[in-house]
Amino acid sequence: MIHYTCDLCGCPISSERYEAKIEVAPVHDPDDISSDDLTADHLQLIADEIDAMESTGEFELEETGTKKLNLDFCESCAQRFLRSPLNLSPGPRVKFSNN
């Protein structure tokens, strides 16, 4: 039997389970293409990257692709997530004295 745990509060989910599917992907605006982008020697840029990797010994490339996240929530955390998906809460209120 599969057991689910809330990804927000960490409690076991026994009854209703809610799932959030989030996809984060790089976006390229076609209006931002400049003439330099069109005239660049991309094969030379790749060769330069390979040379740099060989000289430093670091063979890991930066992850730039799409990331997909699946989050499981209990009922109360799902409601909390829907109210503030980025978990942004307003800062503390500043009280000024009557000077």
N, C-alpha and C positions, 0 to 999 in steps of 0.2 A: 504494500500500500504506500502511496506517495503522501508525504507530509509536507505541508507548506508552512513557511515562516514569513511573517510580515517584514518586508525590507526596510520599513521605516521605524517600527518600534521593536522588532525582534521577537515578538510574541508568536506562538504557534497559531495558525489560522485553523479554526475548527469548523466554522459554519460558512458564511459567505466570503468568497475570495474575490478580490478585484485585481485586475491586471492593467498595468500601464505599459504601452509599447512606445518607446522613444527612439527616434532615428536622428542622428546628428551627421550631417554631410557637408562637405565643402561646396560652396556655391561660387560659380564664376560668372561675373556679369559680362556679357559680350560687348557692352559699351565701353568697358575698361581696357580693351585691347588696343595697344598703341602700335605705331609703325615699327618700333624696336622689337616688339614681340613677334612681328611677322618676318622681320629680317634677321632675327637671331639664328645662329647656327646651333640648332638643338642637338645634333649629333656630337658636336664639339663640347657642348655643356655636359652631356652624358659621359663623354670620355674624361673630362676634367673631374667629374664626381668619382668615377672609377679609379682614376689615378690618386685622388685624395684618400679614398678608402684603402687602397693598397699601401700607401705610404704611412698611414696612421694605424693600420691594422684594425680599424673599426669597420665592421661589415654590416652594421645594422642601419637601415634606412628609417627615416622618420615616418611614422604612420600618418597618412593623410587621407585615407579612405573613409568610407561611411562606417559609422559605428551604430549598432543596434542594441538597445537595452530593453529587457523585459523585467518589470518590477511587479512584485506581488504585494498587495496591501490587505490588511483587515478592514472591516467596514469603517471604523472610526478614522483610521489613517487615510483611507481613500477620500473621505470627506475633507480631511485636513489638507491632503495633497491637491484636491480640486480647488480649495479656497486660495492656496498659495503654492503653485507648482514649483516655483523656484525657491521656496522657503524663505521668501523675503518678508520680514516683519518690520514694521515701522520702528524707528529708533526710539529711545526713551524720550518722553516729553520733558522739555526744559521748563522749569518754573522760575519765573523772575520775581524778585522781591519788589515790593512797592516803595522804592526809594524816591 
